[in-house]
């Protein structure tokens, strides 16, 4: 039997299958992949979080003590508060900067310039963040360009320290990192907006600001929600930026989790419970957003 | 609507309106007036500047020069949101994020009218437009004709002194367009408001309007009642754009036009005393056709070159000398049809030939 007929026979057999079976066959590889590398680790973490650990060994004993520890610990509470605050401020900044950029790209520029500007918006995503973070340090450091200029002009007598290794510099780093993810969905939504809507609103008596409130904002809203979710959630869990730009103190929630595993303790159950708390927090945020806004409208 | 305007003033006065874009003059010095309560139609081919003219009247486009007066007040530099005009856009520009009632009430909301009052008035408007049950529907759930009416209602509810309509029926199919056109006229008559309608469809212009302005190449070529514009075209362009016509260039002497193709046409209307280069226009439906020579002031013999059956009418192309005559006849069974190749007589009296002196 030649390979040709063998292949033909295989095709014929596949053809005979029902649509459901064919669909299942197509879906099988990604499902297997996700199960192996996402679902299994997820459940093992959740499993660790409710087990007693003795002499670095996870036992079969059930306990909720780790959750109680995480929830009552000042360190974890402070870290969660810090991370949420940084993520919120980052989201707000990205919104303030990203919305006008998205609007401008979608409505004000010609096709050629738009392509160039879109490329510039997306380009940073291709540049390794460490390179950009060190550039920020170069610019904002004590001997950097910014302080150098301020000193030369005489606005300050000594370098401003909080330009780097500080909460503001973490927020700045996160904002520049995720800004494209705010701009792009807003841009995409406003691209679909008909500028005639703006003219109609003006014609019906809406002043310049009112036009944006009544027409632009509703048109951009799904993009604003989506972009904000991206920026907030990615900032919340980000570890690289605070580590490079945040200075020696390891104050974020994810760093606090890591410390459980590093400082000689290898405290898997508490680290897992802390992860569980974060997961619950994210799920609550998502459910909250999706209960107010229609999922279908967002995606 | 018109209640606030003082009697005697025109609803609109446009004086020498001009609009230049870079190296293109879209509107080249247009002046005209619209009376209170009039249904005025600007008609012209696409690209003739009619939409630009409308946008200058609405405030969405700033004129390069010229003056716009609405009810006697100079509004030339007033932004769109502060003008007593409202525009029905070509693609309607309904707000997709608002329901039908939200769209219709938008203008009143901008005027700061309380929700309960504006919704009551919005519902009345929807009632008037036959959309009573659609207040809470999304725009995308409506048909083309229904959206049309929502856009109209949205503009009308602001009670504009002048309603500007930019070819809002263009996207509808022919039958619906005819219906909406009559409905527009009915709404106009009911409300007594002033309409300025822009279209490239001369049929709409003829049937719905009190007066027509014909635009070509940035200029307003002729203004008049539909009958005036149809019967007494000022230029060859108007004669050909409004309705079908046979138009020949020729030399006029003693009321007879010798066309360049060699026809001698005795003309009884227009400036027949002109001597020199003119055009002469004869409408196809004013020409008789018969198997035998026709008895008329202008009678010719020719051959049927083509026949176009249109249901209610039949149009013949009749070759006479070096030119074709277009002849339109109502289709009646008793009359019989001529076939291409038939020898026929065609003719028309001098009163059906109009001398066009304009260029």
Interface residues (C-beta under 8 A of the other chain):
Chain A: X194 X196 X197 X199 X200 X201 X202 X203 X204 X205 X206 X207 X210 X214 X215 X218 X219
Chain B: X58 X59 X60 X79 X80 X81 X82 X85 X86 X87 X89 X91 X93 X94 X95 X96 X97 X98 X106 X107 X110 X111 X154 X155 X158
